[in-house]
Amino acid sequence: MKLFLIRHGEPDYENDCLTALGRKQAEAICMLKDREQITQIICSPLGRARETAEPLSACLHVETEIRDWLKEIDDITIWSEKRPDLAIWNARSKILYDWEKEGRVKEQPFAERLAEKKQALAEGMDAVLRLRGIRKDTFGCQVTKEKTEKGDLAIVCHLGVGLLLLSYLLDMSPYTVFRSFFLAPASITTVLMEEYGDGKAGFRILQMGDISHMVSQGIEVVRSGLQYNID
């Protein structure tokens, strides 16, 4: 099984929808229908994610399923010199590194909320995986015969919650993932569930933040969500 993690297209955050460019980016994602076997699409309830899922849903003839646990974690913020409500995944990497190294993560005012969000995300994702005969364990998965869903899975969501989901699937610290990776609007991250042949499996990233579907069609690629080094 492959999992396609798709970030929403260029957003109009104020109105929670896509810009004109964002809608073009969303249309470009439909190239997945020609090379993959996606049988299920799950999506954040927020408007910008739902609009991104619409073209893919239409071209695949697969209904989009809304999952509240994929809503963006935009209340997990810190104060910075850049802005007073900087998203945690945009914090300076040295800050996040030091918190972990010095054991100060649990002291942060948002720590409990982030833990709750990750737990809700884990429970939601586990329910999706169980229908595909996969039971997530610490550091890997068990493959069972109890499978009611087949084919590949597309998940349409946001930058922060997308990174948090990757940290769960890959058994990595969210702070390591936050400070190390970025997902551009309408980018596609391909995650393989690699089966080892003994009932065990694990998740591995095949492509991270792929934007080739936009580049090949001459569609502008933007970096919405980054706070530094943006002209």
C-alpha positions as CSV (number, residue, x, y, z in Angstrom):
1,M,0.0,0.0,0.0
2,K,1.1,3.5,-0.7
3,L,-0.1,6.6,1.1
4,F,-0.1,10.0,-0.6
5,L,0.0,12.9,1.8
6,I,-1.2,16.0,-0.1
7,R,-0.9,19.5,1.3
8,H,-3.7,21.9,0.2
9,G,-3.0,24.3,-2.7
10,E,-2.0,28.0,-2.2
11,P,-4.4,29.2,0.4
12,D,-6.4,32.3,1.1
13,Y,-6.2,31.9,4.9
14,E,-8.5,34.7,5.7
15,N,-11.4,33.1,3.8
16,D,-10.3,29.5,4.3
17,C,-10.3,28.7,0.6
18,L,-7.9,28.4,-2.3
19,T,-6.6,31.3,-4.5
20,A,-7.0,31.1,-8.2
21,L,-3.5,29.6,-8.3
22,G,-4.3,27.2,-5.6
23,R,-7.2,25.8,-7.7
24,K,-4.8,25.3,-10.6
25,Q,-2.4,23.5,-8.3
26,A,-5.3,21.3,-7.1
27,E,-6.2,20.3,-10.7
28,A,-2.6,19.3,-11.3
29,I,-2.8,16.7,-8.5
30,C,-5.2,14.7,-10.8
31,M,-2.1,13.3,-12.6
32,L,-2.1,10.7,-9.8
33,K,-5.1,9.0,-11.4
34,D,-2.9,7.9,-14.3
35,R,-0.2,6.2,-12.3
36,E,-1.6,5.1,-9.0
37,Q,-4.4,3.0,-7.6
38,I,-6.1,5.4,-5.1
39,T,-9.3,3.9,-3.7
40,Q,-9.8,6.2,-0.7
41,I,-9.5,9.9,-0.1
42,I,-9.7,11.3,3.4
43,C,-9.5,15.0,4.1
44,S,-9.4,17.8,6.7
45,P,-12.7,19.5,7.3
46,L,-11.2,23.0,6.5
47,G,-12.2,24.7,3.3
48,R,-8.8,25.0,1.7
49,A,-8.2,21.2,2.1
50,R,-11.7,20.3,0.8
51,E,-11.3,22.4,-2.3
52,T,-7.9,20.8,-3.0
53,A,-9.5,17.3,-2.7
54,E,-12.4,18.1,-5.1
55,P,-10.6,17.7,-8.4
56,L,-8.9,14.4,-7.4
57,S,-12.2,13.1,-6.0
58,A,-14.0,14.0,-9.3
59,C,-11.4,12.4,-11.6
60,L,-11.0,9.2,-9.6
61,H,-14.8,8.9,-8.9
62,V,-13.9,8.4,-5.3
63,E,-15.9,10.2,-2.5
64,T,-13.9,12.4,-0.2
65,E,-14.3,11.4,3.5
66,I,-13.9,14.1,6.0
67,R,-11.9,13.5,9.2
68,D,-11.9,16.1,11.9
69,W,-8.5,14.9,13.3
70,L,-6.8,16.2,10.1
71,K,-7.7,19.8,11.0
72,E,-4.7,22.0,11.1
73,I,-2.9,22.5,14.5
74,D,-2.7,26.2,14.2
75,D,-3.2,26.8,17.9
76,I,0.2,25.3,18.6
77,T,2.3,28.5,18.5
78,I,5.2,30.3,20.2
79,W,6.3,33.9,20.5
80,S,9.1,34.9,18.3
81,E,10.8,38.1,17.0
82,K,9.1,37.3,13.6
83,R,5.5,37.3,15.0
84,P,3.9,36.6,18.4
85,D,2.0,33.5,17.2
86,L,4.6,31.7,15.2
87,A,3.5,28.1,14.3
88,I,5.7,25.6,16.2
89,W,6.9,24.0,12.9
90,N,8.4,27.4,11.9
91,A,10.3,27.9,15.1
92,R,14.1,28.2,14.7
93,S,15.5,24.7,14.5
94,K,18.0,25.4,17.3
95,I,15.2,26.2,19.7
96,L,13.4,22.9,19.0
97,Y,16.7,21.0,19.1
98,D,17.6,22.4,22.5
99,W,14.2,21.7,24.0
100,E,14.6,18.1,23.2
101,K,18.2,17.8,24.1
102,E,17.7,19.5,27.4
103,G,14.4,17.7,28.2
104,R,12.4,20.9,28.2
105,V,9.7,19.9,25.7
106,K,7.1,19.1,28.4
107,E,7.6,22.5,30.0
108,Q,6.3,24.4,27.0
109,P,2.8,25.9,27.4
110,F,1.5,24.1,24.2
111,A,3.0,20.7,25.1
112,E,-0.3,19.2,26.5
113,R,-2.3,20.4,23.5
114,L,0.2,19.0,21.0
115,A,0.2,15.6,22.8
116,E,-3.6,15.6,22.7
117,K,-3.6,16.4,19.0
118,K,-1.1,13.7,18.3
119,Q,-3.1,11.1,20.3
120,A,-6.3,12.0,18.4
121,L,-4.4,11.8,15.1
122,A,-2.9,8.5,16.0
123,E,-6.3,7.0,17.0
124,G,-7.9,8.3,13.7
125,M,-5.0,7.0,11.6
126,D,-5.0,3.7,13.3
127,A,-8.7,3.2,12.5
128,V,-8.0,3.9,8.8
129,L,-5.1,1.5,8.8
130,R,-7.0,-1.3,10.5
131,L,-9.5,-1.4,7.6
132,R,-6.5,-2.0,5.4
133,G,-5.2,-4.9,7.5
134,I,-2.5,-2.9,9.2
135,R,-2.0,-2.6,13.0
136,K,0.4,0.2,13.9
137,D,2.8,-0.7,16.7
138,T,5.7,1.2,18.2
139,F,8.5,1.1,15.6
140,G,6.6,-0.7,12.9
141,C,3.3,-2.4,11.9
142,Q,1.7,-5.8,12.0
143,V,0.0,-7.0,8.8
144,T,-3.3,-8.9,9.4
145,K,-5.8,-10.6,7.2
146,E,-8.6,-8.4,8.4
147,K,-8.8,-6.2,5.4
148,T,-11.9,-4.4,4.1
149,E,-10.2,-1.6,2.2
150,K,-7.8,-2.2,-0.7
151,G,-5.7,0.1,-3.0
152,D,-3.8,3.2,-2.1
153,L,-4.8,6.1,0.2
154,A,-4.8,9.8,-0.4
155,I,-4.8,12.2,2.6
156,V,-5.4,15.9,2.0
157,C,-4.5,18.2,4.8
158,H,-2.2,20.9,6.0
159,L,1.5,21.6,6.7
160,G,1.6,21.3,10.5
161,V,-0.7,18.3,10.9
162,G,0.9,16.7,7.8
163,L,4.3,16.8,9.5
164,L,2.8,15.5,12.7
165,L,1.3,12.6,10.9
166,L,4.6,11.8,9.3
167,S,6.2,11.8,12.7
168,Y,3.7,9.3,13.9
169,L,4.0,6.9,10.9
170,L,7.8,7.0,11.0
171,D,8.1,6.8,14.8
172,M,10.1,10.1,14.9
173,S,9.9,13.0,17.3
174,P,7.5,15.6,16.0
175,Y,10.1,18.3,16.9
176,T,12.7,16.6,14.7
177,V,10.2,16.5,11.8
178,F,9.0,20.1,12.4
179,R,12.6,21.5,12.2
180,S,13.7,19.3,9.3
181,F,11.0,19.3,6.6
182,F,8.7,21.5,4.7
183,L,5.7,20.7,2.4
184,A,4.9,23.2,-0.3
185,P,1.3,23.9,-1.2
186,A,-0.2,21.1,-3.4
187,S,3.0,19.0,-2.9
188,I,2.7,15.2,-2.7
189,T,4.6,13.1,-0.2
190,T,4.6,9.4,-1.1
191,V,4.8,6.9,1.8
192,L,5.2,3.2,1.2
193,M,4.1,0.5,3.6
194,E,7.0,-1.8,3.1
195,E,6.1,-5.4,3.9
196,Y,8.9,-7.6,5.1
197,G,7.2,-11.0,4.4
198,D,6.9,-12.1,8.0
199,G,3.7,-10.3,9.0
200,K,5.8,-7.2,9.8
201,A,5.9,-3.9,7.9
202,G,7.1,-0.3,8.2
203,F,6.5,3.0,6.6
204,R,9.2,4.6,4.4
205,I,9.1,7.8,2.4
206,L,9.6,7.3,-1.3
207,Q,9.2,11.0,-2.3
208,M,9.0,14.0,0.0
209,G,7.1,17.1,-1.0
210,D,7.0,16.3,-4.7
211,I,6.1,19.3,-6.9
212,S,6.9,17.8,-10.4
213,H,3.2,17.6,-11.3
214,M,3.0,21.5,-11.1
215,V,6.4,22.1,-12.7
216,S,5.6,19.9,-15.7
217,Q,2.5,21.9,-16.4
218,G,4.1,25.3,-15.9
219,I,2.1,26.0,-12.7
220,E,3.8,28.3,-10.2
221,V,5.1,26.6,-7.1
222,V,4.9,28.8,-3.9
223,R,6.3,28.5,-0.4
224,S,3.2,29.6,1.6
225,G,3.8,28.6,5.3
226,L,7.5,29.5,5.5
227,Q,8.3,32.5,7.7
228,Y,12.0,33.0,6.8
229,N,13.9,33.6,3.6
230,I,10.9,34.5,1.6
231,D,11.1,37.4,-0.9
